[in-house]
Amino acid sequence: MVAALAVGHPAAPSVVAQEAAGAHWVGTWESSPQPIWGPDFIAPLKYPRNLWNQTVRQVSRVSIGGPRIRVLLSNEYGERPVTIGEAHIALAGTGPAIVAGSDRALTFGGHTAVTIPPGAPLLSDPVELEVAPLGSVAISLFLPEVTPVTTWHNDARQTAFVVSGNKVGETDFKPDASVTARVFVTEILVDAPPDARAIVTFGDSITDGDGSTVDANHRWPDLLAARLAEAGGRPVGVLNAGISGDRLLKDRMGVNALARFERDALSIPGVDTVVVMIGINDIGWPGGVLAPTDPPVSVEDLITGYRQLIAQAHARNIRILGATLTPFEDTFKGVIPPLDYFYNAEKEKTRQAVNQWIRESKEFDGVIDFDAVARDPARSSHIKAAFDSRDNLHPGDGGYKAMADSIDLRILTEKR
């Protein structure tokens, strides 16, 4: 799985092997990698094109906790190697600060400095760090060489801090810049109890949490994780594999869902259930600036895509639940004028037909009806005003809470 050229001083290999032996590694957090887009795309970049002699500190809130932790980095979309001069993990404090005494160096095959080849992931060795359920960690990467920002996650809804020089071990620092996107960090695993398991929520911006408050962990998967933690019983990790702008069938803001399903959902350690909510961008993008040459997507093509996700999940003995697509009338109207073409009556017919199939076909192992939760009772094609984040597509904090609260937790624990 891991391909890397080690360039630092190694620890004893037997120590690394002993640390990993006997552990039960389960996914507790995820941020799906996506390629950087070119200057011709409407969305701006949140990072400079290159980082150099800089430390990036990124905060992540885990779902389940444990006494040991591992971090997965990725150079998935890089065309050249990425050198990590040093990497640390610690319990997150306020802003860029970390909790004093919690800082730990990350090693990779016993090395403190590594080079990740193009297209490769890099999994850290286990590190002793007690992380509580729903606790936050800060991962600091020092990038000593000119490093193109290629593998990132655009809509992180979490502030990352950039500072000059190697500051990975600093308890606090004054950042030179802050951004709400992630680079290179894609997954966190914890050494969990033997009965722990993971659920992956797989989708687009509504799973990614677009419209929720930055740094508040108010995406619906975050709130679902909190509900499961409060319910007690068997530990359940909830990982967010949403990518804002992602589509089921075509690439652009992320590779299509069919291309990334194995990487972002089925291969997560401990996963036994996937919740899929994707397709609204396939319906809305064609006919305007986002996809000017794309023809309207057909209901049949979307169903064929869903069936492929179902087949892949079932081949791995993983349960797959379908979530209905939420209302989108007046999407971006008066907010982002170049995108106000996103909705029309024919596209709404497609959404309704897709939702009918999700509800009635019985091909998914279960259904989560987010459409029923989010729609305005007086106008079913429109999101409830109280749930809207002001663009008529993405819920705000209240909408995401209603979505998470609507899920019958039993559907997440039933066996196939």
Steps between C-alpha positions, in 0.01 A plus 500: 500500500776744592775605263758744632868580485621543855756772551506547878657312789321167559377358827552129561274316252409240764360775723274627220380146425429431867299821532271395214463136603177403670332836441149543360525795265172669412438814298392795714536797261537563129543782250473373143787619279422686181714646221566871477310665218639724230469877462210456257265379773254735669593409859807676646786318670533538877872418504790648308613277215817406693607461862869531589688495833166519677308314768131424452302416816162338436233415757273196481226382734494122528185296554618208717805522722780271606842480667699491174461678172627492140479757221471440126655757266450502125674623188219352289490776240862614510719482192820521704611367839395682817760525776376508858785641705328425830148424619343521845161431656358643823175570674360821353465814709351831391592638159845376398589402858538143622457358850831521683663162553292322234734555204624182331731452202358291218728246336459302180668163500706635788607815311422857596547639148365334187431561136162391361514392136240634256167325539593329825353496853717500810382346829673602821622263766280471810557769759396494863246781543178460695223663297149523640188433295411823314840641596703725271857449387740733320725354229801712406700444180828672417558534126867595452504499120291675237182295519219547248157484659349215300329256738261697716145523632338828404199536732646399834277724716797505736776757536856394420799712598808569288826641642854538368767255612482177693251556783356149527595468867400851610223513760370817334603737223374806317396378154595684185174388341192291568289307251189282511637218287717194567820377339645147495326375820223257403425253777543425871485155660475412869578181689142425602323230701450168317129566439554849351386562144475784250234664285601704194274782383569538130381789288535858383484845665198418716698220663815717496310756708492798264290769667583393856698720740877476457681337795169396661491134386139543396490287187229233521760217530658685797163522670427137423832406662400695810162322514668160476753591769221618730302182436790292634553134430723374223743777384413623150730720296331738256720610211412777256581417137315797354657721234330829417412505131551128456289305252402137470596462136747775399814671630574866573517618860588144597525178307162337443348292776542173312874567469558579868252268673754227570761743637273727703241252628555129454867493606453687830614273787202370695233622259183293485247762385501776239240775465485639144352840414619619161355604164370854538804644320457251214148642465577868556835561328416442131392798293710776652843622603584192709441249219406694185538209257347226713155373396232461768558191710240227474328321785613171346866602503481603865332174596769306315761689706323427828473133409873486446565646847258248647668211318847607613388536864323164503802329346688609813211399731444865590151640558409798282220744582356749253415856604250696293605822325382817674306785330685752283253745344652852467850365564752791501229741380610851597806357675734383223348629173716287265363189672132589524426272204555199732127431543218464250175306483644215291787454743249488783318216323829312489558553873150382582539188284836418659354540849206278411742230386711530817187468717316228310751281319624324816842472334677689777510319835307786654385856430562827685242749377677836527268645236200447728684678782627799302216587262256784553156343560340773289747462210667161484763614247634760746700460820337619824596862567603416856745239374653700214852645506377775262589338167186281475710185467719446804350472848634717780577378850131452585437304182795270558387436857152410380651259246720329759217485755266342244713186459367195679819367658370146463546521122871553563537194719287240323691216336458407135 
